[in-house]
């Protein structure tokens, strides 16, 4: 769902527009119900996602030799839902060593368990797991479009209406990133790209906080061979996709160039579909045998509900379309990372 092309009043680049709309004092992520009130993520969809992350955390804990303190840092933590669920689900021997930290610009929610830290920036030295579930897609970035002369120009947007126009040609940093990760040379007029070096830098900085452990980003994204022709900038409000008007009234998001972010971090990594990652972590989605309904009706219904939730989490047309980008830092998890 592309932005409208109507008369505009003022215009700025998409990077500034997104930054203001999402993160100013009255921005979308600073006020209101938080992400869970507007769109469905894997974290909110089912406890099965939490269980899968917990299995990964347990494997990492073993690879680290069960340290006295095991960090779990959630960047873009929303209202702390994932950390709260992980802390509640962890075995007691692990829970007492966990040090969960939510990284979020919004104020600390009332009622958040006191054992969960809350801060605006990631801690500097992490031993354990750093998470970013649907965070990178909200890191502001510029958009570019090819004009009639074949020149890649920055796209400018009116923050009040979402109307767009073509601005100046992309600068040197933008052109360098585009040439490597999303080439526009030779593309027809109207072809677009979303310039992801700001996301690459943000992810590299996040991964750099991990002394020993893993960093995991879960997000909608794409790889170089399959970049979307028209880009992906869109909006969400109240559970529905809406035009991306960057006035603070809706989420503004764009899919992530996962391979570019992975390379920027400079550590070993694995990219997998959420479908494959969750299956490797025990989320299968197989329906229970019908015969069980006669011998264990309650158990059959629970298993059926789990199968339905697993199907949603692994559906390639929905949440299963997420990618998992997993880095390892100072720890050998070959053969245990996702199975």
C-alpha positions in Angstrom: 0.0 0.0 0.0 2.0 3.0 -1.3 1.8 6.5 0.0 -0.7 8.9 -1.8 0.5 11.3 -4.5 -1.5 14.4 -3.9 -0.7 18.1 -3.3 1.8 18.5 -0.5 2.6 21.4 1.8 5.9 20.7 3.3 8.3 17.8 2.7 11.2 16.1 4.5 13.0 12.9 3.9 11.4 9.7 5.1 14.2 9.2 7.7 13.3 12.5 9.5 9.6 11.9 9.0 9.7 8.4 10.5 12.0 9.5 13.4 9.6 12.3 14.4 6.4 10.2 13.9 7.6 7.3 15.9 10.0 8.6 18.5 9.2 12.3 19.4 7.7 12.9 22.8 4.2 12.5 21.4 5.2 9.9 18.8 3.5 6.6 18.1 5.9 4.5 20.3 6.0 6.9 23.2 2.3 7.1 23.8 -0.8 5.0 23.9 -1.1 1.2 24.2 2.2 0.4 22.6 2.8 -1.9 19.6 0.5 -4.7 20.9 -2.5 -2.4 20.7 -2.0 -1.8 17.0 -0.6 -4.9 15.3 -0.1 -8.6 16.0 3.4 -9.8 16.4 4.8 -13.3 17.1 5.3 -12.2 20.8 1.6 -11.5 21.1 0.3 -14.3 18.9 1.1 -17.3 21.1 3.1 -18.6 24.1 4.7 -21.0 21.6 7.0 -18.2 20.4 8.1 -17.5 24.0 8.7 -21.2 24.5 10.9 -21.3 21.4 13.0 -18.4 22.5 13.3 -20.0 25.9 14.6 -23.2 24.3 17.2 -21.1 22.4 18.2 -19.4 25.7 18.6 -22.7 27.5 20.9 -24.0 24.7 22.9 -20.8 24.8 23.1 -21.0 28.6 24.6 -24.5 28.3 27.1 -23.3 25.6 28.2 -20.5 27.9 28.7 -22.9 30.8 25.8 -21.7 32.9 27.2 -18.3 34.0 26.2 -16.8 37.4 24.5 -14.0 35.5 22.7 -14.6 32.2 21.6 -11.4 30.4 18.5 -11.3 28.2 18.1 -7.9 26.5 15.0 -7.0 24.5 15.4 -4.0 22.2 12.1 -2.4 21.2 10.5 -4.3 24.1 7.0 -2.7 23.7 5.5 -3.0 27.1 7.8 -5.8 28.2 5.5 -8.7 27.2 8.2 -11.1 26.0 10.5 -10.6 28.9 7.6 -11.0 31.4 6.6 -14.3 29.7 10.2 -15.6 29.6 10.8 -14.8 33.2 7.6 -16.6 34.2 8.3 -19.7 32.0 12.0 -20.2 32.8 12.9 -23.1 35.0 13.7 -21.8 38.6 17.4 -22.7 38.4 17.6 -20.5 35.2 15.2 -17.8 36.3 17.3 -16.9 39.4 20.3 -16.3 37.2 18.4 -14.3 34.5 18.9 -10.6 34.3 16.2 -9.3 31.9 16.5 -5.8 30.5 13.9 -4.0 28.3 15.3 -1.3 26.0 12.5 1.1 25.1 11.9 4.9 24.8 8.4 4.8 26.3 8.0 5.1 30.1 8.2 2.0 32.2 4.8 0.3 32.3 2.9 0.1 35.5 2.9 -3.4 36.9 6.0 -4.6 35.1 7.8 -7.2 37.3 10.4 -5.5 39.4 13.1 -7.9 38.2 13.0 -6.5 34.7 15.3 -3.6 34.1 14.0 -0.7 31.9 16.3 1.7 30.0 16.5 3.7 26.8 19.8 2.3 25.6 21.2 -1.3 25.6 23.6 -2.2 28.4 27.3 -2.0 27.3 28.4 -5.6 28.1 26.0 -8.5 27.6 26.6 -12.1 28.4 23.6 -14.0 27.1 21.0 -13.2 24.5 20.2 -9.9 22.9 16.8 -9.8 21.1 15.2 -7.4 18.6 11.8 -8.6 17.5 10.3 -6.3 15.0 12.6 -3.4 15.9 14.8 -2.9 12.9 11.7 -2.4 10.6 11.0 0.8 12.7 14.6 2.2 12.5 14.1 5.3 10.3 15.6 5.2 6.8 15.5 7.2 3.5 13.7 6.0 0.4 14.9 6.6 -3.2 13.1 6.4 -6.5 14.3 6.5 -10.1 13.1 9.5 -12.1 12.4 9.8 -15.8 16.1 10.5 -16.5 17.2 7.3 -14.7 18.6 9.2 -11.6 18.0 7.8 -8.1 16.5 10.6 -6.1 15.5 10.8 -2.4 11.8 10.6 -1.8 10.4 13.5 0.3 7.1 13.3 2.2 4.6 15.7 3.8 4.4 14.7 7.4 0.8 15.9 7.7 -0.7 14.1 4.6 1.8 11.5 3.5 2.0 13.1 0.0 5.3 12.5 -1.7 7.6 14.2 -4.2 11.0 13.5 -5.6 13.8 15.5 -3.9 17.5 15.8 -4.7 19.7 12.9 -6.0 20.8 10.5 -3.3 24.1 11.5 -1.5 27.4 9.6 -1.6 26.6 7.4 1.4 23.2 6.5 0.0 24.6 5.7 -3.4 27.4 3.5 -1.9 24.9 1.4 0.0 22.5 1.2 -3.0 25.2 0.0 -5.3 26.1 -2.9 -3.0 22.7 -3.9 -1.6 19.8 -2.5 -3.7 21.1 -1.4 -7.1 18.8 1.0 -9.0 21.1 1.5 -12.0 19.2 0.6 -15.2 15.9 0.3 -13.4 12.8 2.0 -15.0 11.3 5.2 -13.7 9.3 4.6 -10.6 11.5 1.8 -9.2 12.1 2.3 -5.5 14.6 1.3 -2.8 14.7 1.8 0.9 18.3 2.8 2.0 19.1 0.6 4.9 22.5 1.8 6.1 20.9 3.4 9.2 19.5 0.0 10.1 22.9 -1.7 9.5 24.6 0.8 11.8 21.9 0.4 14.5 22.2 -3.4 14.4 26.0 -3.4 14.3 25.9 -1.2 17.5 23.5 -3.5 19.2 25.5 -6.7 18.4 28.6 -4.9 19.6 27.2 -4.9 23.1 27.4 -8.7 23.3 30.6 -9.9 24.9 29.6 -13.5 24.8 26.4 -15.0 23.5 24.0 -14.4 20.7 22.1 -11.5 19.1 18.8 -12.3 17.4 16.7 -10.1 15.1 13.3 -11.3 14.1 11.6 -9.2 11.4 10.0 -9.0 8.0 12.7 -8.6 5.4 14.2 -9.5 2.1 17.5 -10.5 0.5 19.4 -8.9 -2.3 18.1 -11.2 -5.0 14.5 -10.5 -4.2 14.2 -6.8 -3.3 10.6 -5.5 -3.7 10.3 -3.3 -6.8 8.1 -0.6 -5.2 9.5 -0.7 -1.7 7.6 -1.6 1.5 6.9 1.6 3.5 3.5 1.3 5.0 1.5 2.1 8.1 -0.5 0.2 10.8 -3.2 1.3 13.2 -5.6 -0.6 15.3 -4.7 -3.9 13.7 -5.1 -2.7 10.2 -2.8 -1.6 7.4 -3.2 2.1 6.6 -1.6 4.7 4.4 1.8 5.6 5.9 1.1 9.2 7.0 4.0 10.1 9.3 2.0 12.3 11.7 2.4 10.2 14.8 -1.0 8.5 14.5 0.2 5.2 13.2 3.1 2.8 13.0 5.5 3.5 10.1 7.4 0.5 9.0 9.5 -0.9 6.1 10.9 -4.4 5.7 14.6 -5.0 6.5 17.4 -5.8 4.1 18.5 -8.6 6.3 21.7 -9.6 4.4 23.0 -6.0 4.6 22.4 -5.8 8.4 24.0 -9.2 8.9 27.2 -8.3 7.1 27.4 -5.0 8.9 27.6 -6.7 12.3 30.9 -8.4 11.5 30.3 -11.7 13.4 29.2 -15.2 12.3 25.5 -15.4 11.6 22.7 -17.5 10.3 19.6 -16.3 8.4 16.6 -18.6 8.5 12.9 -18.2 7.9 10.8 -18.1 11.0 9.1 -21.3 9.8 12.4 -23.2 9.8 13.7 -21.6 13.0 10.6 -22.4 15.0 10.5 -25.9 13.7 14.1 -26.4 14.8 13.1 -25.1 18.2 10.2 -27.5 18.6 7.2 -25.6 17.2 5.9 -28.1 14.7 2.2 -27.4 14.3 1.1 -31.1 13.8 -2.5 -31.7 14.6 -3.1 -34.3 17.4 -4.6 -37.6 16.3 -8.4 -37.6 16.4 -8.4 -40.7 18.5 -7.0 -38.7 21.4 -10.3 -36.8 21.6 -12.0 -39.9 22.9 -9.4 -40.8 25.6 -8.2 -37.3 26.6 -10.6 -34.6 25.5 -9.0 -31.8 27.4 -5.5 -32.7 26.2 -6.8 -33.0 22.7 -8.2 -29.5 22.8 -5.0 -28.1 24.2 -3.0 -29.8 21.5 -5.4 -28.6 18.8 -5.0 -25.0 20.1 -1.2 -25.3 20.0 -1.4 -26.7 16.5 -3.5 -23.7 15.4 -1.1 -21.2 17.1 1.9 -23.0 15.5 0.3 -22.8 12.1 -0.1 -19.0 12.5 3.5 -18.5 13.6 4.8 -20.6 10.7 2.5 -19.5 7.9 4.7 -18.0 5.2 1.9 -15.6 4.2 1.8 -14.2 7.8 4.1 -14.3 10.8 6.0 -17.2 9.3 7.2 -14.7 6.7 9.5 -13.3 9.3 13.2 -13.9 9.0 15.5 -14.8 11.9 19.0 -13.3 11.9 21.1 -14.9 14.6 24.7 -13.9 15.4 27.1 -15.7 17.7 29.8 -13.8 19.6 32.6 -15.6 21.5 30.7 -18.8 21.9 30.6 -22.0 19.8 27.0 -23.1 19.2 27.5 -25.1 16.0 25.1 -27.9 15.9 23.0 -26.5 18.8 22.0 -23.1 17.6 18.7 -24.0 16.1 18.6 -27.7 16.6 
